[in-house]
Amino acid sequence: MIAAHPFGDPQTVEIAADADDPAVVHVTWKVGAADDLTLLGIHLGVLPEDRVMLDGAITYDDGDAALVEQAPEVEEYLLEHVTVSAAGQACAGRVEATGDLIVDGADLVFACAEAPGLATVAVSTLTDLHPAYRTLATGPDGQHQVYGADAPSHDWSLGVAGTGDGTTGGAPREQSLGTGSSAALQIGGVLGAVLLVAVAGAVVARRRRRLPPTLTP
């Protein structure tokens, strides 16, 4: 049995259309904190289960991140828990690159049958470990969403290149993602209450390094 630690820094995703192929959608996923990455590694069998102590605290080593990032199980997990569909059809996904999953994240690429003006992106990463996990998501033109166990799917407007409708479907990917701005800053006041709860929980969790009592298989 493994518990989760959902009250630290939130995980994030960024959604954007590809600059060269409008039928391709990029989703960049970043885990929230090192202990969440360790817990994911335990869940996937990459790290030993004895990292979870009897009192619920997680012990992790500096090398945990590299082990998890290089494990093929992580790519399989991401493609299972991050999906894209358009016009009712699933878009074929692959993990194009993974780096530091806290700083750089994993870039998932989804090829749709045709350029989607509207793409449905479902994100359920870490909620299988604990339903309290949340994901702060951002997209073109300042779109935003908070994913959770009770809201695993959201429709994103990607626009169509060359339509002149003000969307960023044909803009460079860096521009669409708002490079240099954190998800929390882009979401701003709309998610203020959610972020205050996350920060308050993070202070307590970082001091105690304890997991909530709920256990999941």
Secondary structure, 3 states (H helix, E strand, C coil): CEECCCCCCCEEEEEEECCCCCCEEEEEEECCCHHHHHHHHHHCCCCCHHHECCCCCECCCCCHHHHHHHCHHHHHHHHHHEEEEECCEECEEEEEEECCCCCCCEEEEEECCCCCCEEEEEECCCCCCCCCCCEEEECHHHCEEEEECCECEEEEECCCCCCCCCCCCCCCHHHHHCCCCCHHHHHHHHHHHHHHHHHHHHHHHHHHCCCCCCEEC
